[in-house]
Amino acid sequence: MDLAKATQELIRIGRLMYNYRYSIAADGNISTRLNDNEYLITVSGACKGRLTEDDVILVDSLGNAIDSNSTPSSEIKLHLEIYRNRPDVNFICHAHPVASTTLACAGIALDKPFLAELIITLGFVPIVSYGTPGTQALCDDIAEKIGSSSALLLEKHGAVTFGPDAEQAYRNLETLEQCAQVYLNLKQLGEIPLLPEDEVERLLAIRKRVYSL
């Protein structure tokens, strides 16, 4: 995908995130990998529902802006850490959807097999230990936790989803929020029933076959 098309994809996904209230005000950030040395990311402080071409900038593998005086999102380190650990990932959405962020604030990972769609689409979703947003501390736990998951919950912060392209990364965000809401609903009913181990293995095999993970 060329630079102009990639920019428009970030703008499109930003509007979806904002319209479904996964990202409000200036929350969240979005990026895509162009190659091993160049990435597009939203600028700091931009409303994701009103992004323009000027709100998407090119950065290098260290997070430095290329040919722009604008400031990349403060979460650039988070994005680059995920790209370094997952060569299969080319697009990342970081947002603060309510149900997912509620679990993140409570320190609850989505790592129990209570829903087939969770396992097939996302795998098990771990909690990344708290680090101040925008600092390297936020990234310190990612390499250990990311595994083959398609999403992470950021303790006391929010959520991040990723995939091989923009559409899958955004779909993973929708799935994560749906699964988080189902989990919260089940907790109100009492103990959460889990899928049997042999069925979990079948679902993981489906995930591997579909997503090559």
Summary of the structure (lengths in Angstrom):
residues: 213
radius of gyration: 16.7
end to end distance: 22.8
largest distance: 55.0
contacts: 694
relative contact order: 0.15
helix: 45%
strand: 17%
